Amino acid sequence: MTASLGRRVAAEAVGTAALVAVVVGSGIQATELSRDVGVQLLANSLATVFGLGVLIALLGPVSGAHFNPAVTLAAWLTGRRNGDGLTAREVAAYIPAQIAGAVTGAILADAMFARRWVKWSTHDRFAGHLWLGEVVATAGLILLVLGLTRTRRDHLAPVAVASFIGAAYWFTSSTSFANPAVTVGRAFTDSFAGIAPASVAPFVAAQLVGAAVGLGLLLAIFGPTAPAGPRVTASHPDTALTSPSTR
């Protein structure tokens, strides 16, 4: 059954909020339990992998489980070519819901650990090599998500996307935000997972560049259109893909 736009928007808001709560909350917990930065990052990345996989599996059939404006925009752009993707109205509803959800999730995580609900992050991430890391992470995410759709393997999204994000935590210099909404949300928490407000805009710009690179790689590898025939997908049938985001 096709979910109404209101239900899909609610799923995107709740899913993004839950994702950010996992990322921020596990980061706070890790720093309280260990002084070793490597252990902190390991705990944070593992919690994110498990949380993200569960959220995609649960909410993918409702909204596509994007939780990420870059994924939503990519779905819209590719769907315009194929005639089966998101509409501009849906994009305009999804993205604000994702951003609001991300901010809510950061506030919720801080509240759960008895921290100030809103405290701007002081974690400076303003550096060129970090922006490059975001380009790489976002390009890989977009290629993966759309590539799964092109090869009719959308049902693998919960495992594949979560696994990629977990790996990208470690192989990218930025620890793979790869998500404009999550980046904005993480500015609201002065914790392990935070990002200083001044660092947000360059990160988002790098993520959008990465999304464009990912789309270019998709065209180079898989061609301009999806193959004919039935698609295997766990997502809402009006949505171009099943998977999200990342952190």
Order of alpha helices (4+ residues) and beta strands (2+ residues): alpha-alpha-alpha-alpha-alpha-alpha-alpha-alpha
